[in-house]
Amino acid sequence: MTYDLYIGDRTFSSWSLRGWLMLEKFGLPYRTHMIGLYSGTMADDLAPLAPARLVPTLKLPDGTVVGESIAVAETLAEQNPDAGLWPRDAAARATARWLCAEMASCFTALRGACPMQLQHVNTGFEVSEAVRTDLDRIETLWSHATKFKTDGPWLFGAYSLADVFYAPVCARIVGYDLPMSDAARTYCMTTVTDPAFKAWRAEGQKTVYDPFPYDMGLPTTEWPSA
Ligand SMILES: N[C@@H](CCC(=O)N[C@@H](CS)C(=O)NCC(=O)O)C(=O)O
């Protein structure tokens, strides 16, 4: 039984990162397939998976194709009930679902102003009022999650789909050096220094982009290694 995961460029594709973490972090068997997100071959590459049109797309072991990250997450959780994708506690699980759904449908200012890039840290990024509002809301949601927290450094203690959905948010906070509370920054650093995240980033760094797609014209420093 193996899942087939279709992803885009690791350095930039925030949704692909989520799709991959859903499998990798919970020890589920999978193969990855690259889709030409930045090379212009995306439509052709995805044609055999129609009507899928975005990454990530997942093909289940029985051949069923699933698009949309929330649908992929729920399908994996349903097919692997003992893998712990959602928190065990019912209240924590309901809250985790809320956080994931809000992530998938909101934070458009942050997502628009700070495209995910795992290459370097932009310094001196000017935070607009709209981005600040998104960051404040993220702080509020992360802080709410701590009410249900068990032991562990993740949003609900143990790693869950909530951490999967917020991993690219953490990457944006780190990659644009965005001002956050100490607790939020610590959580972001836990995320980007996690071995799975580091492995994803390292694989992405093997591809060199010239010109770099998201050059903000800002000074940059090295991506944190630990
Ligand atoms: N709502 C989708 C979003 C997926 C998405 O936007 N993926 C981007 C890559 S990060 C993509 O495929 N973009 C290609 C395009 O928009 O044509 C999900 O939850 O999976």
The ligand as a MOL file (V3000), in Angstrom:
LIG
                    3D

  0  0  0     0  0            999 V3000
M  V30 BEGIN CTAB
M  V30 COUNTS 20 19 0 0 0
M  V30 BEGIN ATOM
M  V30 1 N -6.5570 25.0360 -2.1050 0
M  V30 2 C -5.4380 24.2370 -2.5680 0
M  V30 3 C -4.2760 25.1790 -2.8350 0
M  V30 4 C -3.1550 24.4800 -3.5950 0
M  V30 5 C -2.3150 25.4720 -4.3610 0
M  V30 6 O -2.6890 26.6490 -4.5720 0
M  V30 7 N -1.1630 24.9940 -4.8240 0
M  V30 8 C -0.3030 25.8440 -5.6310 0
M  V30 9 C 1.1820 25.5450 -5.3400 0
M  V30 10 S 1.6670 26.0230 -3.7170 0
M  V30 11 C -0.5270 25.5340 -7.0920 0
M  V30 12 O -0.7700 24.3980 -7.4510 0
M  V30 13 N -0.4500 26.5680 -7.9260 0
M  V30 14 C -0.5570 26.4270 -9.3360 0
M  V30 15 C -1.6150 27.2860 -9.9520 0
M  V30 16 O -2.2590 28.0450 -9.2210 0
M  V30 17 O -1.7980 27.1730 -11.1600 0
M  V30 18 C -5.0820 23.1850 -1.5010 0
M  V30 19 O -5.6030 23.3110 -0.3850 0
M  V30 20 O -4.3550 22.2340 -1.7840 0
M  V30 END ATOM
M  V30 BEGIN BOND
M  V30 1 1 1 2
M  V30 2 1 2 3
M  V30 3 1 2 18
M  V30 4 1 3 4
M  V30 5 1 4 5
M  V30 6 2 5 6
M  V30 7 1 5 7
M  V30 8 1 7 8
M  V30 9 1 8 9
M  V30 10 1 8 11
M  V30 11 1 9 10
M  V30 12 2 11 12
M  V30 13 1 11 13
M  V30 14 1 13 14
M  V30 15 1 14 15
M  V30 16 2 15 16
M  V30 17 1 15 17
M  V30 18 2 18 19
M  V30 19 1 18 20
M  V30 END BOND
M  V30 END CTAB
M  END
